[in-house]
Amino acid sequence: MSELVSSFLDVQLGKQKYLFFLITWTDYVTKLSKALDEQWQAFGADLGPRGSVIRAYQQHAKNSFEEVMAKPWPKEIRKSFDNEQDPFILVIDRDFAVFKPGEHPWAIIWMSDFYNEPERIYRLFGSLTKRVEHGENIFEYVQSLAQKQKVKKAGKYFELKPGIFGASVDIKAMLEDLAGGADQYD
């Protein structure tokens, strides 16, 4: 399912398992923003009733970004928000209004990793869709990759902090492994 909204505050999980918020805040047009414009609705359609991809109308994008920023994020994530220039995806498993990063699971996918290869976005969306279709817990998947990769590649994918319920993902590193056949759903 895909939704265009005026505010994230009213977005509810309903019967779905996950909400994938595509967060933008600028009007700049890049190869990356064009690719996301072309792919995000197909991602939502593929998720079907198991998940929803939510994006703010362009004229409401800055306000929706501020709604995300208003949450009590860990210092490292807040700093990334302040420095990031490209869209990102926030994944949660409850209504946006009640979501609290320090209490509930979350994942952030930094789309800037696709800046030079935006045509590869479909691979990320396809992999996430397959995992949701097969009933995998996206947050456990993120944490398992973090644990495995922390040993293997010194935390190349994720940085997890004790007591924090979420993780942010380095998609470029994940895509390198996808290209190497590490993803069973690719």
CYANA upper distance limits for C-alpha pairs under 8 A (distance plus 0.5 A):
  1 MET  CA     41 GLN  CA      8.16
  1 MET  CA     43 PHE  CA      8.49
  1 MET  CA     44 GLY  CA      4.75
  1 MET  CA     45 ALA  CA      5.44
  1 MET  CA     46 ASP  CA      8.01
  1 MET  CA     47 LEU  CA      6.76
  1 MET  CA     48 GLY  CA      5.64
  1 MET  CA     49 PRO  CA      6.97
  1 MET  CA     51 GLY  CA      6.91
  1 MET  CA     52 SER  CA      5.10
  1 MET  CA     53 VAL  CA      6.77
  2 SER  CA     40 TRP  CA      8.17
  2 SER  CA     41 GLN  CA      6.03
  2 SER  CA     43 PHE  CA      8.36
  2 SER  CA     44 GLY  CA      5.08
  2 SER  CA     45 ALA  CA      7.06
  2 SER  CA     52 SER  CA      6.02
  2 SER  CA     53 VAL  CA      5.26
  2 SER  CA     54 ILE  CA      6.39
  2 SER  CA     55 ARG  CA      8.47
  3 GLU  CA     52 SER  CA      7.75
  3 GLU  CA     53 VAL  CA      6.78
  3 GLU  CA     54 ILE  CA      5.33
  3 GLU  CA     55 ARG  CA      6.78
  4 LEU  CA     54 ILE  CA      6.52
  4 LEU  CA     55 ARG  CA      5.54
  4 LEU  CA     56 ALA  CA      5.84
  4 LEU  CA     57 TYR  CA      6.25
  5 VAL  CA     54 ILE  CA      7.66
  5 VAL  CA     55 ARG  CA      6.77
  5 VAL  CA     56 ALA  CA      5.24
  5 VAL  CA     57 TYR  CA      6.33
  6 SER  CA     56 ALA  CA      6.09
  6 SER  CA     57 TYR  CA      6.38
  6 SER  CA     60 HIS  CA      6.13
  6 SER  CA     64 SER  CA      8.14
  7 SER  CA     11 VAL  CA      8.17
  7 SER  CA     56 ALA  CA      7.08
  7 SER  CA     60 HIS  CA      7.60
  7 SER  CA     63 ASN  CA      7.93
  7 SER  CA     64 SER  CA      6.13
  8 PHE  CA     56 ALA  CA      7.91
  8 PHE  CA     64 SER  CA      6.45
  8 PHE  CA     67 GLU  CA      7.53
  8 PHE  CA     96 PHE  CA      6.93
  8 PHE  CA     97 ALA  CA      8.24
  9 LEU  CA     67 GLU  CA      7.84
  9 LEU  CA     96 PHE  CA      6.23
  9 LEU  CA     97 ALA  CA      5.50
 10 ASP  CA     95 ASP  CA      8.40
 10 ASP  CA     96 PHE  CA      7.66
 10 ASP  CA     97 ALA  CA      7.33
 11 VAL  CA     95 ASP  CA      6.50
 11 VAL  CA     96 PHE  CA      6.33
 11 VAL  CA     97 ALA  CA      7.99
 12 GLN  CA     94 ARG  CA      7.41
 12 GLN  CA     95 ASP  CA      4.74
 12 GLN  CA     96 PHE  CA      6.99
 13 LEU  CA     17 LYS  CA      7.67
 13 LEU  CA     18 TYR  CA      7.47
 13 LEU  CA     19 LEU  CA      7.08
 13 LEU  CA     93 ASP  CA      7.39
 13 LEU  CA     94 ARG  CA      5.79
 13 LEU  CA     95 ASP  CA      5.57
 15 LYS  CA     49 PRO  CA      8.00
 15 LYS  CA     50 ARG  CA      8.06
 16 GLN  CA     49 PRO  CA      6.38
 16 GLN  CA     50 ARG  CA      5.13
 16 GLN  CA     51 GLY  CA      5.49
 16 GLN  CA     52 SER  CA      7.69
 17 LYS  CA     50 ARG  CA      5.83
 17 LYS  CA     51 GLY  CA      6.07
 17 LYS  CA     93 ASP  CA      6.59
 18 TYR  CA     50 ARG  CA      7.43
 18 TYR  CA     51 GLY  CA      5.29
 18 TYR  CA     52 SER  CA      7.10
 18 TYR  CA     91 VAL  CA      7.22
 18 TYR  CA     92 ILE  CA      6.31
 18 TYR  CA     93 ASP  CA      5.18
 18 TYR  CA     94 ARG  CA      7.87
 19 LEU  CA     51 GLY  CA      6.27
 19 LEU  CA     52 SER  CA      5.59
 19 LEU  CA     53 VAL  CA      6.63
 19 LEU  CA     54 ILE  CA      7.67
 19 LEU  CA     90 LEU  CA      8.45
 19 LEU  CA     91 VAL  CA      6.14
 19 LEU  CA     92 ILE  CA      5.89
 19 LEU  CA     93 ASP  CA      6.57
 19 LEU  CA     94 ARG  CA      7.96
 20 PHE  CA     51 GLY  CA      7.92
 20 PHE  CA     52 SER  CA      6.52
 20 PHE  CA     53 VAL  CA      5.14
 20 PHE  CA     54 ILE  CA      6.60
 20 PHE  CA     89 ILE  CA      6.75
 20 PHE  CA     90 LEU  CA      6.23
 20 PHE  CA     91 VAL  CA      5.10
 20 PHE  CA     92 ILE  CA      7.29
 21 PHE  CA     53 VAL  CA      6.27
 21 PHE  CA     54 ILE  CA      5.23
 21 PHE  CA     55 ARG  CA      6.50
 21 PHE  CA     89 ILE  CA      5.82
 21 PHE  CA     90 LEU  CA      5.54
 21 PHE  CA     91 VAL  CA      6.86
 22 LEU  CA     53 VAL  CA      7.37
 22 LEU  CA     54 ILE  CA      6.49
 22 LEU  CA     55 ARG  CA      5.63
 22 LEU  CA     56 ALA  CA      8.44
 22 LEU  CA     87 PRO  CA      7.45
 22 LEU  CA     88 PHE  CA      6.53
 22 LEU  CA     89 ILE  CA      5.16
 22 LEU  CA     90 LEU  CA      7.27
 23 ILE  CA     55 ARG  CA      7.00
 23 ILE  CA     56 ALA  CA      8.00
 23 ILE  CA     61 ALA  CA      7.87
 23 ILE  CA     64 SER  CA      8.13
 23 ILE  CA     65 PHE  CA      6.88
 23 ILE  CA     87 PRO  CA      5.90
 23 ILE  CA     88 PHE  CA      5.88
 23 ILE  CA     89 ILE  CA      6.44
 23 ILE  CA     90 LEU  CA      7.93
 24 THR  CA     56 ALA  CA      8.45
 24 THR  CA     61 ALA  CA      6.36
 24 THR  CA     62 LYS  CA      7.81
 24 THR  CA     65 PHE  CA      7.30
 24 THR  CA     86 ASP  CA      7.66
 24 THR  CA     87 PRO  CA      5.19
 24 THR  CA     88 PHE  CA      7.54
 25 TRP  CA     61 ALA  CA      5.38
 25 TRP  CA     62 LYS  CA      4.99
 25 TRP  CA     63 ASN  CA      8.50
 25 TRP  CA     64 SER  CA      8.38
 25 TRP  CA     65 PHE  CA      6.56
 25 TRP  CA     87 PRO  CA      8.01
 26 THR  CA     61 ALA  CA      7.86
 26 THR  CA     62 LYS  CA      7.57
 27 ASP  CA     58 GLN  CA      7.99
 29 VAL  CA     33 SER  CA      6.35
 29 VAL  CA     34 LYS  CA      7.28
 30 THR  CA     34 LYS  CA      6.65
 31 LYS  CA     35 ALA  CA      6.66
 31 LYS  CA    115 TYR  CA      7.80
 31 LYS  CA    118 PRO  CA      7.06
 32 LEU  CA     36 LEU  CA      6.75
 32 LEU  CA    112 SER  CA      8.46
 32 LEU  CA    114 PHE  CA      7.27
 32 LEU  CA    115 TYR  CA      6.05
 32 LEU  CA    116 ASN  CA      8.49
 32 LEU  CA    117 GLU  CA      8.46
 32 LEU  CA    118 PRO  CA      5.65
 33 SER  CA     37 ASP  CA      6.60
 33 SER  CA     87 PRO  CA      8.24
 34 LYS  CA     38 GLU  CA      6.78
 35 ALA  CA     39 GLN  CA      6.65
 35 ALA  CA    118 PRO  CA      6.39
 35 ALA  CA    119 GLU  CA      7.12
 35 ALA  CA    121 ILE  CA      7.96
 36 LEU  CA     40 TRP  CA      6.09
 36 LEU  CA    118 PRO  CA      8.47
 36 LEU  CA    121 ILE  CA      8.06
 37 ASP  CA     41 GLN  CA      8.40
 38 GLU  CA     42 ALA  CA      8.50
 39 GLN  CA     43 PHE  CA      6.85
 39 GLN  CA    121 ILE  CA      8.13
 39 GLN  CA    122 TYR  CA      7.29
 40 TRP  CA     44 GLY  CA      6.92
 40 TRP  CA     53 VAL  CA      7.67
 41 GLN  CA     45 ALA  CA      6.63
 41 GLN  CA     53 VAL  CA      7.93
 42 ALA  CA     46 ASP  CA      6.58
 43 PHE  CA     47 LEU  CA      6.79
 43 PHE  CA     53 VAL  CA      7.76
 43 PHE  CA    122 TYR  CA      8.48
 43 PHE  CA    125 PHE  CA      6.32
 43 PHE  CA    126 GLY  CA      7.84
 43 PHE  CA    129 THR  CA      7.82
 44 GLY  CA     48 GLY  CA      6.99
 44 GLY  CA     51 GLY  CA      7.64
 44 GLY  CA     52 SER  CA      6.05
 44 GLY  CA     53 VAL  CA      5.57
 46 ASP  CA    129 THR  CA      7.02
 47 LEU  CA     51 GLY  CA      5.74
 47 LEU  CA     52 SER  CA      7.24
 47 LEU  CA    129 THR  CA      6.09
 47 LEU  CA    132 VAL  CA      7.82
 47 LEU  CA    133 GLU  CA      7.83
 48 GLY  CA     52 SER  CA      7.93
 50 ARG  CA    132 VAL  CA      7.46
 50 ARG  CA    133 GLU  CA      7.83
 51 GLY  CA    132 VAL  CA      8.33
 56 ALA  CA     60 HIS  CA      6.30
 56 ALA  CA     61 ALA  CA      5.70
 56 ALA  CA     64 SER  CA      7.03
 57 TYR  CA     61 ALA  CA      6.59
 60 HIS  CA     64 SER  CA      6.69
 61 ALA  CA     65 PHE  CA      6.63
 62 LYS  CA     66 GLU  CA      6.77
 63 ASN  CA     67 GLU  CA      6.84
 64 SER  CA     68 VAL  CA      7.00
 65 PHE  CA     69 MET  CA      6.73
 66 GLU  CA     70 ALA  CA      6.52
 67 GLU  CA     71 LYS  CA      7.63
 69 MET  CA     73 TRP  CA      8.16
 69 MET  CA     78 ARG  CA      7.94
 69 MET  CA     81 PHE  CA      8.16
 71 LYS  CA    100 LYS  CA      7.06
 71 LYS  CA    101 PRO  CA      7.53
 72 PRO  CA    100 LYS  CA      7.37
 72 PRO  CA    101 PRO  CA      6.89
 72 PRO  CA    102 GLY  CA      7.70
 73 TRP  CA     77 ILE  CA      6.75
 73 TRP  CA     78 ARG  CA      6.37
 73 TRP  CA    101 PRO  CA      6.35
 73 TRP  CA    102 GLY  CA      7.67
 74 PRO  CA     78 ARG  CA      6.76
 74 PRO  CA    101 PRO  CA      8.32
 74 PRO  CA    102 GLY  CA      8.22
 74 PRO  CA    164 ILE  CA      8.18
 75 LYS  CA     79 LYS  CA      6.66
 76 GLU  CA     80 SER  CA      6.84
 77 ILE  CA     81 PHE  CA      6.73
 77 ILE  CA    168 SER  CA      8.36
 78 ARG  CA     82 ASP  CA      6.81
 79 LYS  CA     83 ASN  CA      6.84
 80 SER  CA     84 GLU  CA      6.21
 84 GLU  CA    112 SER  CA      8.43
 85 GLN  CA    112 SER  CA      8.07
 86 ASP  CA    110 TRP  CA      8.23
 86 ASP  CA    111 MET  CA      6.90
 86 ASP  CA    112 SER  CA      5.78
 87 PRO  CA    110 TRP  CA      7.49
 87 PRO  CA    111 MET  CA      6.18
 87 PRO  CA    112 SER  CA      7.44
 88 PHE  CA    108 ILE  CA      7.30
 88 PHE  CA    109 ILE  CA      6.05
 88 PHE  CA    110 TRP  CA      5.13
 88 PHE  CA    111 MET  CA      5.52
 88 PHE  CA    112 SER  CA      8.05
 89 ILE  CA    107 ALA  CA      8.49
 89 ILE  CA    108 ILE  CA      6.02
 89 ILE  CA    109 ILE  CA      5.46
 89 ILE  CA    110 TRP  CA      7.13
 89 ILE  CA    111 MET  CA      7.79
 90 LEU  CA    106 TRP  CA      7.52
 90 LEU  CA    107 ALA  CA      6.32
 90 LEU  CA    108 ILE  CA      5.14
 90 LEU  CA    109 ILE  CA      7.08
 91 VAL  CA    106 TRP  CA      5.96
 91 VAL  CA    107 ALA  CA      5.58
 91 VAL  CA    108 ILE  CA      6.82
 92 ILE  CA     96 PHE  CA      8.36
 92 ILE  CA     99 PHE  CA      8.20
 92 ILE  CA    104 HIS  CA      8.46
 92 ILE  CA    105 PRO  CA      6.97
 92 ILE  CA    106 TRP  CA      5.40
 92 ILE  CA    107 ALA  CA      7.46
 93 ASP  CA    105 PRO  CA      7.73
 93 ASP  CA    106 TRP  CA      8.03
 94 ARG  CA     98 VAL  CA      7.75
 94 ARG  CA     99 PHE  CA      6.83
 95 ASP  CA     99 PHE  CA      6.75
 99 PHE  CA    103 GLU  CA      8.42
 99 PHE  CA    104 HIS  CA      7.01
100 LYS  CA    104 HIS  CA      6.24
101 PRO  CA    105 PRO  CA      7.40
101 PRO  CA    106 TRP  CA      7.32
101 PRO  CA    164 ILE  CA      8.08
101 PRO  CA    165 PHE  CA      7.08
101 PRO  CA    166 GLY  CA      7.55
102 GLY  CA    163 GLY  CA      8.19
102 GLY  CA    164 ILE  CA      6.29
102 GLY  CA    165 PHE  CA      6.50
103 GLU  CA    164 ILE  CA      8.30
103 GLU  CA    165 PHE  CA      6.90
104 HIS  CA    165 PHE  CA      6.34
104 HIS  CA    166 GLY  CA      8.19
105 PRO  CA    139 PHE  CA      7.23
105 PRO  CA    165 PHE  CA      5.27
105 PRO  CA    166 GLY  CA      5.70
106 TRP  CA    139 PHE  CA      7.33
106 TRP  CA    165 PHE  CA      7.00
106 TRP  CA    166 GLY  CA      4.91
106 TRP  CA    167 ALA  CA      7.14
107 ALA  CA    139 PHE  CA      7.39
107 ALA  CA    142 VAL  CA      8.11
107 ALA  CA    166 GLY  CA      5.79
107 ALA  CA    167 ALA  CA      5.46
107 ALA  CA    168 SER  CA      6.05
107 ALA  CA    169 VAL  CA      7.83
108 ILE  CA    166 GLY  CA      8.41
108 ILE  CA    167 ALA  CA      6.93
108 ILE  CA    168 SER  CA      5.03
108 ILE  CA    169 VAL  CA      6.64
109 ILE  CA    168 SER  CA      6.55
109 ILE  CA    169 VAL  CA      5.69
109 ILE  CA    170 ASP  CA      7.58
109 ILE  CA    171 ILE  CA      7.29
110 TRP  CA    168 SER  CA      7.98
110 TRP  CA    169 VAL  CA      7.11
110 TRP  CA    170 ASP  CA      7.19
110 TRP  CA    171 ILE  CA      7.32
111 MET  CA    115 TYR  CA      7.85
111 MET  CA    171 ILE  CA      7.89
113 ASP  CA    170 ASP  CA      7.58
113 ASP  CA    171 ILE  CA      6.39
113 ASP  CA    172 LYS  CA      5.62
114 PHE  CA    118 PRO  CA      5.36
114 PHE  CA    120 ARG  CA      7.67
114 PHE  CA    121 ILE  CA      7.43
114 PHE  CA    171 ILE  CA      8.27
114 PHE  CA    172 LYS  CA      7.47
117 GLU  CA    121 ILE  CA      8.45
120 ARG  CA    124 LEU  CA      7.81
121 ILE  CA    125 PHE  CA      6.93
122 TYR  CA    126 GLY  CA      6.35
123 ARG  CA    127 SER  CA      6.56
123 ARG  CA    186 ASP  CA      7.88
124 LEU  CA    128 LEU  CA      6.70
124 LEU  CA    175 LEU  CA      8.09
125 PHE  CA    129 THR  CA      6.55
126 GLY  CA    130 LYS  CA      6.71
126 GLY  CA    186 ASP  CA      7.97
127 SER  CA    131 ARG  CA      6.83
127 SER  CA    183 ASP  CA      8.14
127 SER  CA    185 TYR  CA      6.41
127 SER  CA    186 ASP  CA      6.62
128 LEU  CA    132 VAL  CA      6.77
128 LEU  CA    138 ILE  CA      8.32
129 THR  CA    133 GLU  CA      6.55
130 LYS  CA    134 HIS  CA      6.61
130 LYS  CA    185 TYR  CA      6.69
131 ARG  CA    135 GLY  CA      6.89
131 ARG  CA    136 GLU  CA      5.72
131 ARG  CA    137 ASN  CA      8.17
131 ARG  CA    138 ILE  CA      7.67
131 ARG  CA    185 TYR  CA      7.99
132 VAL  CA    136 GLU  CA      6.12
132 VAL  CA    137 ASN  CA      7.76
132 VAL  CA    138 ILE  CA      7.66
136 GLU  CA    140 GLU  CA      8.40
136 GLU  CA    141 TYR  CA      7.81
137 ASN  CA    141 TYR  CA      6.65
138 ILE  CA    142 VAL  CA      6.71
139 PHE  CA    143 GLN  CA      6.67
139 PHE  CA    166 GLY  CA      8.11
140 GLU  CA    144 SER  CA      6.41
141 TYR  CA    145 LEU  CA      6.69
142 VAL  CA    146 ALA  CA      6.68
142 VAL  CA    158 PHE  CA      8.43
142 VAL  CA    167 ALA  CA      7.72
142 VAL  CA    169 VAL  CA      8.33
143 GLN  CA    147 GLN  CA      6.68
143 GLN  CA    167 ALA  CA      8.02
144 SER  CA    148 LYS  CA      6.59
145 LEU  CA    149 GLN  CA      6.20
145 LEU  CA    157 TYR  CA      7.91
145 LEU  CA    158 PHE  CA      8.31
146 ALA  CA    150 LYS  CA      6.17
146 ALA  CA    155 GLY  CA      7.04
146 ALA  CA    157 TYR  CA      6.75
146 ALA  CA    158 PHE  CA      5.74
146 ALA  CA    159 GLU  CA      7.68
146 ALA  CA    160 LEU  CA      7.87
147 GLN  CA    151 VAL  CA      7.18
147 GLN  CA    155 GLY  CA      8.49
148 LYS  CA    152 LYS  CA      6.75
149 GLN  CA    153 LYS  CA      5.62
149 GLN  CA    154 ALA  CA      7.02
149 GLN  CA    155 GLY  CA      6.09
149 GLN  CA    156 LYS  CA      6.95
149 GLN  CA    157 TYR  CA      7.10
150 LYS  CA    154 ALA  CA      4.92
150 LYS  CA    155 GLY  CA      4.34
150 LYS  CA    156 LYS  CA      7.27
150 LYS  CA    157 TYR  CA      8.30
150 LYS  CA    158 PHE  CA      8.32
151 VAL  CA    155 GLY  CA      7.66
155 GLY  CA    159 GLU  CA      6.72
156 LYS  CA    170 ASP  CA      7.59
156 LYS  CA    173 ALA  CA      7.24
157 TYR  CA    169 VAL  CA      5.99
157 TYR  CA    170 ASP  CA      5.22
157 TYR  CA    171 ILE  CA      7.67
157 TYR  CA    173 ALA  CA      6.58
157 TYR  CA    174 MET  CA      7.16
158 PHE  CA    167 ALA  CA      6.76
158 PHE  CA    168 SER  CA      6.21
158 PHE  CA    169 VAL  CA      5.51
158 PHE  CA    170 ASP  CA      6.85
159 GLU  CA    167 ALA  CA      6.84
159 GLU  CA    168 SER  CA      7.12
159 GLU  CA    169 VAL  CA      8.26
160 LEU  CA    164 ILE  CA      7.75
160 LEU  CA    166 GLY  CA      7.85
160 LEU  CA    167 ALA  CA      6.26
170 ASP  CA    174 MET  CA      7.09
171 ILE  CA    175 LEU  CA      6.43
172 LYS  CA    176 GLU  CA      6.82
173 ALA  CA    177 ASP  CA      7.10
174 MET  CA    178 LEU  CA      6.72
175 LEU  CA    179 ALA  CA      6.55
176 GLU  CA    180 GLY  CA      6.89
177 ASP  CA    181 GLY  CA      6.92
177 ASP  CA    182 ALA  CA      5.88
177 ASP  CA    183 ASP  CA      7.84
178 LEU  CA    182 ALA  CA      5.76
178 LEU  CA    183 ASP  CA      5.83
178 LEU  CA    186 ASP  CA      7.49
181 GLY  CA    186 ASP  CA      7.85
